[in-house]
Amino acid sequence: MFKPDILIADDHPLLLKGLEEFLKERNHKVIATCSDGLSAYNSIIKEKPDIAILDIDMPHLSGIDIAKKCKRHQVSTKIVLITLHKEKKLYENAVQYNIHGYLLKEFALSEIEACIQSLSKGNPYFSERIYKRFTNRTQSDNSIKDLTPSEVKILKRIAAEMTSSEIAEALSISVRTVEKHRANIIRKLGLEQKSNALLIWSQQNKESLV
């Protein structure tokens, strides 16, 4: 069974130690531990772990800062963020940088095993308690069934972070047609009329678009 290399980072020594011991007791490969964001990012670049489990609030660089830098430099490490915060804005900021997991710290130990297993299979993992609060997940399956094949094709490319122009070129259609499809998809999925709402939804439902 595949065992991913894992890096963990938290500026609270007891929490960091507790998480490290918890993972090692379950025979996970913890290859590095860090107590601040800058050392965590440098270790990710050097060690190239499969998964990095990061506290959002850390000195020097936050977990979101690290996710942003990893996305910019096309680092393949899968980022999992752990937080005490339940604000929607923070969640949305995190998601736009291609994080693969988002856990509430109070439930982290009960969910971290499932999270690692999900990531090892190539699927993202988001705490049910935070995900249901900020998404339309309960409606997602039925909503996807309402989409046309053309809309699904476009949604897959939105999930891959392609722009409307790139999608239009790839599918040999006009940008106006892409925008029309986007509007229809947002309506069918019941999403808010925000610039990144569709991107966030598509990132979190990639497995349903296969």
PyMOL commands that set and color helices and strands:
alter all, ss='L'
color gray80, all
select helices_A, chain A and resi 13-25+37-47+63-72+88-95+105-120+128-134+137-145+149-159+164-171+175-189+197-204+206-209
alter helices_A, ss='H'
color red, helices_A
select strands_A, chain A and resi 5-9+29-34+51-55+78-83+101-104+125-126
alter strands_A, ss='S'
color yellow, strands_A
deselect
rebuild
show_as cartoon
